[in-house]
């Protein structure tokens, strides 16, 4: 318990945030979450994310009433319960109307929520495992206004390897990227296309809100999305340090920086 009070104090806070932000559908799920925290605190168990110790897939309801299927030993539960709540509440949900495009949709944290208020939602997710869960989550919430695309965005059309970091039995699906890191990983070939091409085929002429989260691959994909950005009113984008060169391009296209939270930026054309 010494760890709980000191170096692992943030873990107990995280556990409490889970219990406030999600509604597990039965008592066994709550018990497993508590057990996972105890295992994570135990010196006998190898350290790792709290979700590493969750052994069963489950369906949860978020603080704002959406259902999500989440996988055991993955970041899914964290993504639906805790991650980017500021961006969701302050930026995304107020702007999610008309046509919304979610690039790097993962399992639908943004896509599913946008379906409630938007006329059309286009969710783009390259990894086939994530894409399958994304489709399930749209169906779980009974939405029919989403078009899902199983591709990555790039400056050209081809196939490229996608890398998913893995440590022991924990698979970091949320950080799957076309950029290879130094950690152990799973690798799978995915189709890549310019965002301009993907949306042109779907007949999209105007975009009210575009969200881009592609794990440090903005610079490589930017040449293939210039037409898309020209017809976009609001933009939520994750920018890594190396991606900051895109800032000048966004400014030249008429975007103004409205807010920033961590690596996430909100731009609008005023």
N, C-alpha and C positions, 0 to 999 in steps of 0.2 A: 504493500500500500504506500510505501515511501515514494515509489515512482508516480503513483496517482497524484500525490500532493505536490510533487516537484516537476521533474522533467517531463512527465506524462500528464501534467495538468490539462493540457490542451486536448488530450484524448477524452477525458471525462466530459469536458465542455462539448466536444464533438458528439459524444453519445447523447447528451441532453438535447443538442440541436437536432439530431435525428428524431428523437422521440417527439419533439415539438413540430417538426416540419413534415413528417410522414405519418400515415396511419397504417400500421401493419394490419392485415386483415384477420389475424387470429393470435391468440396468446402465445402459441409456440413461436411465432415470428419475433415477438417482443423478447421472449426468453432467449432465442438464439442471438439476437443483437446484444443482449446483456452478457451472454456467455462469450461472445466474440470479444467484447471489451476486456473481460477477465483474462481470456487467453492471451490477448495482446499485451496485457500488463505482466503476465507471468514470465519470470526469467527462464523458465523451462522451455518456452516456445520461442522460435526464431522471430525476430522483430519484423514488422511489415505493416502495411495499412490495416486498419480495423476490418475492412471488407475482405481481406485475405482469409479471415477466419469464419466467414459465412459459408456454410456448406450446402445451402439449398437455394435454387431459383425461387422467386416469389413474385407476387403482384402486390404493389403498394399503391396507396393513394397519397398524393402530395398535399401540402398545406393549402393549395388553392383548388383542390378538388379534381385533379387529373389522375387517371390510372396509368401505371407503368409496369411492364414486365421487366424485372431486373435479374441479372445473372449472378450466381455465386462467384466469389473470388474474382471480381472484376470491379471497375469503378462505377458501375451502373447505379448503385444505390446512392453513392455520393453525388453523382451528377443530378439525380432527380431530387434529392433531399436538401442539399446544401449549396452546391456549386453555382456561382453566378446569379444568386438571388437578387443582388442589387441591379444587375443588368436586366434581368427579367422584369422586375417590378418597376424600375425607374425609366428604362428605355424601351424595351421590346414590346411589352404588352400595350402600352399607350399608343404605339405607332403601328401595331400589327393590324392593318386594314388594307383593303384593296388587294393588290398582288404582293405577296411576301415570298422571298426566295431565301432559303436556308442552305448555305454551302458549308458542308461539314456537319451534317445534321446529327451524326452519331445515332443515338437511339430515340431521338425525337423530343428532347427537352424543350427546344424552341418550336419545332414544327408542330407538335401536338397542340401547344398553347395557341399558336397562331391560327390554327383551324377554327377556333371558337369565334374569332372576330373578323377574319379575313375572308375575302371572296374566293381567292385561290392561293394555295400554298404549294410551293415547289421545294421539296426536300431532297437534297443531293448528298448522298453518302456512298463512298467508294467501297468500303470493306464489306464483303458479302455477309459476314456474321452480324455486324452492326446493322446492315441494311435489313436483314431478316427481322431483327428485334424492332427496328424502326417501323416496319410494316405492321407488326403485331400491335405496337402501341397506338398507331393510328386507328386500327380496327377496334382495339379495346375501348376507345373513347367514342366510337360510332361516328367518325367523321368520313365524309365522302368528297370533300373539297381539296384533297391533297393529291398531288402528282409526285411520285417518288422516282428518283433517278439513281441507278446504281453505277456511278462513275465518279472519278476524281477530276478536278479542274487543272488544266495545264495550258501552255501556249500553243500546243499542237495536239493532234489526235494520234494515239498509239496505245501500247500497253507498257506499264512500268511496274516494278516491284513495290509493294507497300510493306512497311515494317511495323510490327506490333511488339513493343517491349514486353518481356516476360521474365518474371523472377519466381522461381519455385512453381507454385501452383497459382500465382496471381498473374493475370493477363491484363495489361493496361490497354484495353481496347480504345479508351478515350483519347490516347495519344498516338494512335496509328498515323503514320506519316510516310510520305514519299521520300523523306530524307532519312537516311540510315544513321542511327546513333551508335554509340560504342557498346551499349548494353546487349545482353542476349535478347534474341527476338524471334518471332515468327515472321515468315515472309510469304506473300501471296501476290500473284500478278493481278493487276486491276486495269480496267479501261480508263484512259484519260482523254479529255476533250477540252477545247476552249469553252469557257462559260458562255461566251457569245454564241457559239455554235449550238450548245445545249438548249439555250433559251430561244434561239431563232427557230429551231425545229418544233418547239412547243408554241410558237406564235406569240411570244411575250413581247409587247411593245412598250409597256410602261411598268415600272416597279416602284411601289410605295416604300418598301423596306427590304433591304438586302443585308443579310447577316453572313459574315465570312469568318470561319474558324478552321484553318487548314494547317495548323501545327507548323508554323514557320516556313510555309511554302508560298507566300504571297508574291515575292519578287519573281519567281519562276512563272507563276500563273498570270501575273498582271497583264502582259501583252495580249492575252486571250480573253480579257474581260473589259477592255476599254469601252466598247460600244454599250455593254451592260451598265457600266458606271455612268455613262452619259445619260441614260434614261432612268436612273435611280434617284429618288428624292432623299431617302435617309439610309445611312450605312452604319452598321455595327460591325467592327472588324477587330480581330486579335492581331496585334503587331509585335513580333519579336524584335530584338535589337537590330538584327540584320534586315528586317522588313521595313525599318523606319524610312528607308529611301523612297518607299511608296508614298510617303506623306506629301512630297512635292507634286507628284502626279495627281493625287486627290485634290490638292489645293488648286492646281491648274484646271481641273475639271469642274470647279465651282463649289467644292465641299468646304464647309466651315466646321472646325472642331467645336463641339458643344460640351462634351464631358469626357472624362477619362476615369477608368477604374482598373488599377493594375495594368495588365497588358491589353485591356479592352478599351476601344475608343468609339465614341459616338460622333458621327459626322452628319451634317444636314446641308442641303442646298436651301439657302434662305431667300 
